[in-house]
């Protein structure tokens, strides 16, 4: 998969703007005031949970071996190809909730009216027009980032390389001073 | 998924369990569901003052560092804090306004149910307002005092008379710094102006004005409330009473008074003794009428009438869950909007009485001071009529009761100590100077579900008295101490250091003195002033070996109180910090720099024992500066220099 939603829990403020951003993006009106006025309840596909006094956003991982895909008997939960997001087709859903039970992250939930399942779709509609997922856009502190996994790993590896070289150089200087 | 309390008194623990069994949601459940709470709000860097927002500052420095208008974290945090002071000061001062107005009615309306019960106090306060007393009728003096006090709310210029009672040095400092309030209402209004979009941006300027408004509360509205309540209802003297939920009675009509203003609770206290009403209660099968209080109004009738206090702020729902409350009557402040959800689960009637504090779907019997007894009678009759509706199977009154002594005021405790006509502070000052007493601390304030209930209050108080520091207490901390047995003289032998024990056993006082309700924190200001004028401990409140604390604070009133103590020169310690931690500058100003200006400062320490130690370190510093004798007895906490 190319880009993923990476979470930096040190930066999560528990403000739940990601939840609201997700709800608005998945509503029909796509405007917060209108949704509030009409009483629409789009539901959340990302959830911020507390542990002690810390907050952690928990979202769908779009697992390669997605338990929800395996559990779904109608093909309502599916992916188009390997490496692509796991999606949900409301037409095929029979509301058996096996996916809800199967997901080890607890990020598939039942909608309020009980007629469909709420599951992160990685905002594919927004991605198609060059936007980032709504939760990432909503996050002020960068606790949620939409990044290329390989690039992120390379950046981490470069930092490690820098640390090793710098440490090596310091050790070298230390030897020279002592001798 | 209910919370289990681990430190609080047994009655509270039982009733929390009971609420879970009955499936009734209470404050701890609502707190849990609210997690995680928004960090921007907690840090004080969320601004909702104008509709260019709402704005938030990124505390990690990468996102926006200013709001849409350009305000940075310092301005945003300071503005939010100032508005908290405004609300707290407004609550206390409005209470004072109502009391002053009642005094005027007592003076001018011959049919008033309120009388002037303490003529001596009236004459003392008349002196402060420069109202002549020689050869005049009491009611004439009272009318003039009431008008003079009421005037101070709306005057535009001048000073507040009560502030003229503060030590000279302190008044001079306030004038020099521009902190002397000009009028009680004006300073609060000006906070609202300054914090409007595009007015005051300088965080120190904002906070300094906040201090001025807070002084207008402590040395203004609150002090007026305290002193005039004494005039109307009598100065308290040490009195024995009972506390905790066990005071509710299975076979009597249980009425709980909750809220703040004694104009309501004192009348209800008196009327509930009416023989005709007691007879009515007996007709309905009850043995009598049992009155108990919650929150500050409980403290008012506790101090003056010895009426039992059922519980503190966080116990207001727990009292209802006993199923034994026939009526809860409320006026203003600290009333949980969730009360009706709980009363609807039982036969209990909930009645609001103040036009300022209504609740949807809740019966409202408006209380008017000019028909006080009539309305109080109606309210009590509602309770009596409700007694037969009790469901006997659902009544669980915990047996826990603890006795206490309350009623120590700036005047009473020292009459006690001195034994003379005019109370003397000499024994207290000498006690501190000689090293028998390390100092004194005021531990006050609310309770909050964001910390373990009662752990902060009790651990801090015990650590202080263990180290020969006399503790005075008000409000919900006082109720908490009462329930844990600290307001009894015997507590000195169990928990106090040797020096404090000696004083307590000689005089017969508890090591923790219940000084009153939250407006009665003004009594602490008066006491500190008296200690200064008695001599030997410096010229200003900021030199005294004292500290203040509110370990489990919750309300905006607590913020105002904290600020008026800081502005008066007192080291003020709280548990959870003020919501300003998103601004390093505001935090530094409040906890460090401000002491150079006003001689007092804030401190934040969530661990109550560590907090007590910080207060003791401060007290020791003041002792050293005054060159007082070393402590007479070995101290449990004696840090190296």
Boltz contact constraints between the chains, C-beta under 6 A:
constraints:
  - contact:
      token1: [A, 11]
      token2: [B, 60]
      max_distance: 6.0
  - contact:
      token1: [A, 13]
      token2: [B, 39]
      max_distance: 6.0
  - contact:
      token1: [A, 13]
      token2: [B, 40]
      max_distance: 6.0
  - contact:
      token1: [A, 14]
      token2: [B, 36]
      max_distance: 6.0
  - contact:
      token1: [A, 14]
      token2: [B, 38]
      max_distance: 6.0
  - contact:
      token1: [A, 14]
      token2: [B, 39]
      max_distance: 6.0
  - contact:
      token1: [A, 15]
      token2: [B, 38]
      max_distance: 6.0
  - contact:
      token1: [A, 15]
      token2: [B, 40]
      max_distance: 6.0
  - contact:
      token1: [A, 50]
      token2: [B, 35]
      max_distance: 6.0
  - contact:
      token1: [A, 50]
      token2: [B, 36]
      max_distance: 6.0
  - contact:
      token1: [A, 55]
      token2: [B, 36]
      max_distance: 6.0
  - contact:
      token1: [A, 140]
      token2: [B, 56]
      max_distance: 6.0
  - contact:
      token1: [A, 140]
      token2: [B, 58]
      max_distance: 6.0
  - contact:
      token1: [A, 140]
      token2: [B, 63]
      max_distance: 6.0
  - contact:
      token1: [A, 141]
      token2: [B, 58]
      max_distance: 6.0
  - contact:
      token1: [A, 141]
      token2: [B, 60]
      max_distance: 6.0
  - contact:
      token1: [A, 141]
      token2: [B, 63]
      max_distance: 6.0
  - contact:
      token1: [A, 142]
      token2: [B, 62]
      max_distance: 6.0
